[in-house]
Amino acid sequence: MRLICLVLLIVLASCSNVTDSSTQEVSTEYENVQELNNLPLPITAIEVDGKSAKDLKNYELPQPFENFNAAYQKELKDEGWEITEVESNKVISVEKNNIKYLLIITKSSDNQTTKVTVRKNS
């Protein structure tokens, strides 16, 4: 009986140290993009082709949407950008010093990357 209790205790102790990596917040460094009036973007953001006539820039980030979106909106607010949700937390209007952008933040099909599209918002 003591052996079973000891094994059970060891199993429970080892399970308590396991975390769900899909919801862990990832520490992200940002840089201000001068062409976009110092709009902060993660340094890991890669500019990608395929933008429409309305798009100023398209970026892809190696972070799941769930880890990125809330942290990015916090960074925007910390940098003095005013945020207004347009359709959801995936489409937001940001404004600073009378400069307005529409940011469309979407999941990739594999849920491992996030896409950010920047459009001029009048």
C-alpha positions in Angstrom: 0.0 0.0 0.0 2.8 2.4 0.9 4.5 1.6 -2.5 1.3 2.5 -4.4 1.0 5.8 -2.4 4.6 6.6 -3.1 4.3 5.9 -6.8 1.1 8.0 -7.0 2.8 10.9 -5.2 5.7 10.8 -7.6 3.4 10.8 -10.6 1.4 13.7 -9.2 4.5 15.7 -8.4 6.0 15.2 -11.9 2.7 16.3 -13.5 2.5 19.5 -11.6 5.6 20.8 -13.4 4.1 20.3 -16.9 2.7 23.5 -18.6 0.7 24.0 -21.7 3.0 25.6 -24.2 0.1 26.7 -26.4 -1.0 29.4 -23.9 2.4 30.5 -22.6 3.1 34.1 -23.2 6.2 34.5 -25.3 8.5 37.4 -24.5 8.7 39.6 -27.6 11.0 42.4 -28.6 9.6 45.2 -30.8 11.1 47.7 -33.1 9.4 50.8 -34.5 9.0 50.8 -38.3 9.9 54.2 -39.5 8.0 53.8 -42.8 4.8 53.3 -40.8 5.3 56.3 -38.5 7.0 54.2 -35.8 4.3 51.6 -35.6 5.9 48.9 -33.3 6.2 45.4 -34.8 8.0 42.4 -33.4 11.6 42.0 -34.5 10.7 38.5 -35.7 8.1 39.9 -38.1 8.9 39.1 -41.8 7.5 41.2 -44.5 5.8 39.0 -47.1 4.4 39.5 -50.6 0.9 39.2 -51.6 -0.5 42.5 -50.5 -3.6 43.9 -52.1 -3.9 47.4 -53.5 -5.3 48.5 -50.1 -2.5 47.0 -48.0 0.6 49.0 -47.1 2.5 46.1 -45.6 2.0 42.4 -44.8 3.9 40.6 -42.1 4.1 37.1 -40.8 5.2 36.2 -37.3 6.4 32.8 -35.9 3.9 33.0 -33.0 0.5 31.5 -32.6 -2.3 34.1 -32.7 -3.4 33.4 -29.1 0.1 34.1 -27.8 0.6 37.2 -29.9 -2.6 39.3 -30.1 -3.1 40.4 -26.5 0.6 41.1 -26.0 0.8 43.1 -29.2 -2.2 45.3 -28.3 -0.6 45.9 -24.9 2.6 47.0 -26.7 0.7 49.4 -28.9 -1.0 51.0 -25.9 2.3 51.2 -24.1 3.7 53.1 -27.1 0.8 55.6 -27.1 -1.3 54.2 -29.8 -5.1 54.4 -29.3 -6.8 51.2 -30.2 -10.4 50.7 -31.4 -11.8 47.2 -32.2 -13.5 47.4 -35.6 -15.0 43.9 -36.1 -13.3 41.9 -33.3 -9.9 41.7 -31.7 -8.6 40.6 -35.1 -9.4 43.9 -36.9 -8.3 47.0 -35.0 -7.9 50.6 -35.8 -4.9 52.3 -34.3 -4.1 56.0 -34.1 -1.2 58.2 -32.9 -0.4 61.8 -33.8 -3.3 61.9 -36.3 -1.9 58.9 -38.1 -4.4 56.0 -38.5 -3.9 52.4 -39.5 -6.2 49.5 -39.8 -4.5 46.3 -38.5 -5.9 42.9 -39.6 -4.4 40.2 -37.4 -5.2 36.6 -38.4 -4.1 33.0 -37.7 -2.4 31.0 -40.3 -3.9 27.8 -41.5 -1.4 25.8 -39.4 -2.1 27.9 -36.2 1.7 28.3 -35.7 2.1 31.7 -37.3 0.2 35.0 -37.2 -0.3 37.4 -40.1 -0.5 41.2 -39.7 -1.8 43.3 -42.5 -1.4 47.1 -42.2 -3.7 49.4 -44.1 -4.1 53.2 -44.1 -7.3 54.1 -42.2 -8.8 57.5 -43.0 
